[in-house]
Amino acid sequence: MTPAEVFKQNKYIVFDGVLQKETCEHLTDYMFLKKEAGYLEPPVALGGTDTQCPKSWSIYGDPAFDSILRKMAPSLSKMLGEELVPAYTYARIYEPGEVLEWHVDRPSCEISGTMTLGLADIKELWPIYVGTPGSKEKVGNPIMIGVGELMMYQGEQVPHWRDRFEGQWQVQVFFHYVKANGPHAKEHAKDGRPSLGIFKSSTEYDKQTKRIIEYANGAKPVEQETKTVVKESPVTTLKPFTFEA
C-alpha cells in the first residue's frame, strides 16, 4: 500500500527518518535553552496555562518549529495524497507523572503530526495511543515514536491519549495542518495568524517578556539539572520520508 492508502485506511501513519539525529539533538537542546531563558510556558503549578498537560513546559508557534512545519508541507501533501496548509506548531518538554487525556483535536489540527525530538533514555519512550474514529471508548493501539520519527494522524477524527509518563523527560513537537480544499482552510490556515512563527495575541508576548525579565533577574524555579541524551531509534519497517526538492 502507498502511504496515502495507509493514511486513508488507518487514519494515521508513522514515517521514519524525517529529521536526522543531529537535528533532533539540536532542537532538544534548543528547547531546554528556551526553558532556562524563560521562553517556555511553565507548568500550571508555576503559573502556566497548559491545562491539557499541566506538569509540562510548552511553547506555541515557535519560529524554528513553524519553519519546519512549512518546509514539510509539500512532502506531506504528496505522500498523504492531500494538499496541506500549515496551521501551527506546539512543543513540550514532558515531565514525570504527566498524562495526556483522551481527546480529539480542534479544527486547526485537522491533519496533525507528533514527533519525538529527545528523551532521557530510549527505554523510557512514551507511547501514544490511537483510538477508533467516532468511538468514546479509551481503547486503542500504542504507537512508539522514535527520535526523528513522525506520526501523522487525522486529529479531528482520531481519539488519542497517553497514559502516565514514568520517564525523566521527553521533548515532543506537534505539527498541525488543515486541508487546502477543506472546510477549515480559510479560517484556520496559520491558525488565524497573519504569519507563521508568531503568537496569536500581544498578550502572549507580554506574558513571555515578563517571564524572561524575571528569569534574567534570578526569579525562576529551581529544578534538578537534566542531561540531554538522544539515542538512535531501533531499525524500523516504517514508511520512509523524503523531503521534496
DRENBA-814707 format. One record per residue: residue in one letter; x, y, z of N, C-alpha, C, CB in turn. Coordinates in pm, whole numbers, plus 50000, padded with zeros to 5 digits. Glycine has a CB too. Example, Ala and Ser with C-alpha at 12.3 -4.5 7.8 and 13.67 -1.06 7.14 Angstrom:
<vonus>
a513194943150780512304955050780513204967050780511314955350905
s512854977550708513674989450714512905000350787514084994050572
</vonus>
This chain:
<vonus>
m500844988050000500005000050000500875012550000499055000150122
t500415022949937501135035649939500865042750071500715044549819
p501725052350108501455059950232500065066250232502505070750250
a499635071450117498315077750110497205067650138498105084049972
e497365055450088496355044950111496335040650257496625032850020
v497525039350318497605035850460496945046550545499065033850503
f497225059050514496675070250590495155070950578497305083450544
k494655068550459493215068850436492515057550510492895067950287
q493155045850512492525034250576492625034750728493175021450526
n493815037850780494045037150925493805050350997495435032550952
k493765061250922493635074750978494925079651044492495075151079
y495985071651037497295075951086498375068051014497405074151241
i499605073151018500745066450960501995071651028500805068550805
v503025063251041504285067451102505385067350997504655058151222
f506085078550985507195079850890508525078950965507105093250812
d509475072450901510805070750960511775080950902511315056350935
g512765085150984513855093450935513455106950882514565086250830
v512455113150941512015126350895513055137050928510645130050958
l513565136551050514675145251090515835136551137514235155251202
q517045140851106518235133351145518505134851294519445138151064
k519285125351348519615125251489520215138551534520565113951521
e521145143851454521835156251492520855167951499522955159351393
t519915168251407518905178951407518025177951530518045178351279
c517605165851564516775163651683517535167351809516305149051691
e518805163951812519655167351927519725182551943521065161351910
h519925189551831519975204151834518655210051883520315209651695
l517535204951832516225210351871515885207152016515145204951779
t516365195752066516185192552207516945202352294516645178052237
d518205204952260518995214952332518335228752324520435215652275
y517795231752208517105244452185515925246152281516605245352039
m515155235352299514015235952391514465237952535513185223252380
f515525231052577515995232752714516585246652736517045222052747
l517255252152634517775265752645516635275652657518655269152523
k515585273952578514435282952586513745281752722513435279952472
k513735269752777513175267852910513975275653013513145252952947
e515305274353007516185281053103516085296253092517635276553082
a515825301152973515785315552950514405321652973516225318552810
g513385313452996512065318753026511115319552908512205331953083
y511485313852794510625314652676509455304852680511435312252551
l509605293952755508555283752758507495286852863509165270052784
e506255283252828505155283952925505435273553034503765281352856
p505465277553161505805268053267504625258953302506255275553393
p504865248753384503765240353432502715248753505504305229253526
v501515243653514500415250853577500745254853721499145242353575
a501435246053792501795248853932502725260853945502445236753995
l503385264353834504305275753835503725287653760505635271853773
g502415287353734501745298653670501405296753525502585310353683
g501655284953469501355282453329499875280153303502135270653282
t499515279253175498095278053138497785265753053497675290353062
d498765256853031498525244952951497885234253039499845239752888
t496565235153054495855225853142495725211953083494475231253172
q495955210352953495905196952893497045188352945495965197852739
c498225194352964499385187453020499995196753125500445183652909
p499395197153244499745207253344501135206153407498765206853450
k501795194753390503125193053450504255197153356503325178753493
s503915200053231504935201653128505225216253092504505194353005
w506345218153022506775231052969506425231452821508305233452991
s505975242852771505465242952634505705256252564503995239752633
i505575255952431505665268252351504825266752225507145271452315
y504115277352193503245277852075503925285651963501865284352110
g503845280451841504245288051723505675292851721503375299451710
d506595285351778507995289451776508495290151631508865279651859
p509255300751595509705302151457510495290151404510555314351445
a511335284151487512125272651441511215261051402513105268051551
f510205258351483509305247251454508305250651342508555243151580
d507835263151341506925267151233507615266751097506375281151260
s508935269251095509645268550967509735254150918511065274550981
i509895244551010509885230350972508495226450924510335221451090
l507485231350994506085228850954505875232750808505115236751045
r506345244450771506175249250634507005241050535506575264050625
k508225237550574509105230050484508565215950456510505229250543
m507925209950554507425196250537506135195650456507195189850671
a505425206850444504095206750383504045200650242503565220850377
p504965204450149504885198450015505095183350016505915204749925
s506045178450094506315164150100505155156550161507585161450181
l504615161750271503485155050336502255155250245503165161750470
s502045166050176500905166950084500975156049979500865180750017
k502175154149923502355143949819502205129949876503735145349753
m502785127549994502785113950050501435109950107503835112850157
l500665119850156499355116750214498215118150113499095125850333
g498545123349995497525124749891496515135649919496815111949874
e496935145849993496045156850032496855169650045495295153650165
e496485180049970497225192649980497005198750118496785202549867
l498105201550188498035206450325498515220850334498845197550418
v497875228250424498245242050453498705242750599497045252050425
p499875248350627500355249150765499405257150854501735255250769
a499185252250977498375259351076499285264551188497255250051134
y499845255451269500735259851377501495247951434499935266951490
t502485250951518503205240451592503045242851741504715240251552
y503305232351815503285233051961504315223152010501845229952021
a505165227252101506215218352151506175217752303507605223052104
r506535206052355506525204152501507775196752548505275196452545
i508165199752671509065191252747508195184352851510265199352813
y507935171552830507105164052923507895160653050506565151252857
e507235162053163507845159453293507255146653355507635171453387
p507945140753453507465128453516506035129953572508405124353629
g505245119653551503875119753604502845125953513503855126753733
e503285131253398502345137653306501395127353246503095145053196
v500195131953213499175123753146498555132253035498085118653247
l498415126452918497675133052810496325126052801498445132552673
e495285133152841493965127052847493415124152707492995136152924
w492495114552701491795110952577491145123452518490725099952603
h491365125852390490745137552326490835136452174491415150552374
v490055144552106490235147251964490565162151953488945143251879
d491095166051837491635179551824490645189551766492845179251738
r491015202351779490225213251726490455214551575490565226451798
p489655222851505489755223751359491135227251304488805233851311
s491925235251374493255238751325494205226851322493855249751410
c493785215851383494605203551389493985192651302494735198651536
e493355196751192492645187351106493525175551065492125194650981
i494735178551020495745168350991496955171751076496095167850837
s497325162851166498365166251264499495155951264497765167151403
g500625160351320501765151451334502415153351469502775153951223
t502955142651525503695143451650505045136651632502895137051767
m506105143451676507465138551658508225138851790508205146851552
t508955128151819509835127851935511175133951896510005113251989
l511615143951973512905150451947514005145152037512765165451964
g513665141652160514675136752253514025131452379515655147752287
l514775123252451514305117852578515505113352658513305106152558
a515295111652788516415108252876516975094452849515965109153020
d516095084952814516545071252791515585064752692516605063052926
i516115058752588515275052752484514355042052542516135046752374
k514745035852654513905025652718512665031852782514715018052824
e512665045152799511535051952861510615058552757512025062452959
l510785054852629509975060652523508495059452557510275053852388
w507805070552550506415071552598505445069152483506155085252662
p504655058552484503755055752373502545065152370503275041452380
i502075067652250500815074752230499795064352183500955086652127
y498585065252231497535055852193496615062352091496745051252316
v496255054451991495365059051885494105050651889496055058251746
g492945057451903491685050451911490945049751779490825056952013
t489685045851787488835044251669488005056751647487935031851683
p488025062551527487215074451499485755072151534487335078451352
g485155081651607483755080751646483505073251775482995074151538
s484505065851824484335058251946484645066952068485225045751945
k483905065052174484135072052300484925063552399482805076252363
e485265051252358485985042252446487485044752440485685027852409
k488115043552555489565045452563490245032152535489985050952704
v490105027852411490695015252365491415018252234489615003952347
g492715014852228493445017952107494795011252101493605032552093
n495525014351996496835008451972497935017552024497035005751823
p498895012052103500035020252147501045021752033500715013852271
i501445033952005502395036751899503665042351962501805046651794
m504805036051933506095040851982506725049251872507025028852024
i506945061951900507515071151802508945074251842506665084351792
g509885068751768511295070651799511765084651764512125060451725
v512985087751805513575100951777513655103151627514985102251842
g513105114451582513125117851440512015111651359514415113751382
e511185103051421510035097251352508825106351368509735083051406
l507885105151277506725113951275505455105851254506865124751165
m504525106651348503215100651328502245111351281502695093951458
m501715109551161500665118351109499315111751135500865121150956
y498345119751175497025114251207495945124551179496955109651355
q494735119851162493615128751135493055133551269492505121551050
g493595144751315493395149451452491965151751494494135161651471
e491145156551403489745159051436488945146151453489095167651329
q489395135451390488635122951390489195112351483488575117451252
v490515112051498491155101051570491385104551717492475097451504
p490705097551810490995099751953492435095451983489985092052044
h493105102752069494475099052106494745103452249495505105452010
w495685096552313495975099252454497305092652491494835094152545
r497815096152607498995089552664498715086852812500295098352646
d499085075052857498975071852999500095078853077499025056553021
r500105077053205501075083753292502515081753244500935078553436
f503265092653237504655092353194505555088453310505075105953135
e506305077553294507175072553400508645075753375506995057653415
g508945082653266510325086053236510775098753305510505087353087
q511985103453269512535115553328512075128053253514065114953329
w512185127753121511695138653036511645133852892512605151153048
q510775139952815510685137152671510275149952601509665125552642
v510985153252493510685165352415509905161252291512005172952376
q508755167452273507845164052164507425176752092506595156352217
v507275175851959506755187251883505585182451798507865193851794
f504575190951788503365187851712503275197151592502105189151801
f502985191351476502845198851351501395197951305503825193451241
h500735209351296499315209351263499045215951128498525216351373
y498175209451050497815214250917496295213850899498515205750808
v495835221050797494445219750751494485216150603493625232950777
k493425210050556493335206650414493095219350331492185196350389
a493875220750225493765232750140492375233950080494815232450027
n491735222650052490415222749990489325218550089490395213549869
g489645219350218488695215250320487935226950381489415207850428
p487065223950477486195234250536486915244050630485085227650612
h488135240750672488825249050771489925257850712489405240350878
a490175256650584491325263450524491275278550540491405260150377
k490145284550514490055299150517490255304650657488695303650463
e489625298450756489655303750892490885299350971488415299650965
h491395287250943492415281551031493795280150969491955268251077
a493985284450845495335284950790496165294150878495335289750641
k497385290050911498265297351003497615299151141498625311150944
d496575291151169495825291851294495235305851316496725288051412
g494885312351205494265325551214495255336851234493285325751324
r496545334051229497575344351248497915350851114498845338251312
p498435363051115498875369150990500135362750933499125383951011
s500885355651018502115349250975502425337351064503295359250977
l503175327851011503715317251095504815322951184504265305651008
g505145315951289506255319951375505965330751477507345324551292
i504685333751499504315343851598503185338851686503905357051529
f503015345451802501885342451888500585347451825502075348652028
k499465343451882498175347851830497755361451884497115337651864
s498365365851995497965378652053499145385452122496825376652153
s499035398452138500085406052205500165402452353499845421152189
t499055397652408499045393552549500065382452574497645388752590
e500195373052480501145362152496502575367452496500965351752385
y502845377552413504175383652412504455390752544504325393452294
d503435397552597503605404452725503955394552836502325412352761
k503245383252839503505372952940504915367452927502475361552929
q505295364252802506615358352780507735368152814506745353752635
t507575380652773508595390852801508765392952951508235404052734
k507655393453022507705395053168508445383353232506275396053226
r508175371253183508825359253239510325359353209508165346453181
i510705363253088512125363753051512875373653140512285367652903
i512265385053165512895395253251513035389953393512065408453251
e511995383253442512065377653577513165367153586510705371453616
y513275358553486514315348253485515695354753481514135338753365
a515845365253401517135372253389517555378453522517055383153281
n516555381853604516835387853735516925377253846515755397853771
g516925364653805517125353853902515855348153962517975358654011
a514705353053920513435348353977512865337153892512415359953988
k513505325553894512995314053819513035301653908513815311853690
p512215291653875512145279653958513485272553965511075270153904
v513785266854080514995258854097514625244354073515615260754240
e515235238453970514905224653933516165216253928514185224253799
q515955203253928517075194153913517645195353772516645179653942
e518945194553763519595195353632519255182953551521125196953647
t518925185053422518635173853334519715172853228517245175453268
k520055160953195521085158653095520445154552964522085147853142
t520795161452858520235158452728520885146052668520395170352634
v520065136052641520555123752580519625120152465520625112052684
v520185118452346519395114152232520065101652176519265125352123
k519325090752169519885078352120519225074551988519715067052223
e519935066651910519415062151782518155053751803520475054051705
s517165055651716515995047151720516365033451664514815053451642
p515705022951709515975009751652515555009251507515254998851732
v516084999651433515714997951293514224995051285516544986451226
t513535001851193512085000251183511684996151043511365013151224
t510424992651028509854989750896508835000450862509204975550893
l509045012550912508105023350889508265028750749508305034350991
k507305036850706507365043050576508485053450573506025049550540
p509375052850473510445062950465509885076350423511555058550367
f510525086850469510085100450439511155107350357509775108450568
t510755114350252511705121550168511205135750146511915114450034
f512065145550176511695159450150511695161950001512665169150222
e510725169449953510685173549813511745184249790509265178849774
a512345184149671513365194249637512695207849620514135190249507
</vonus>
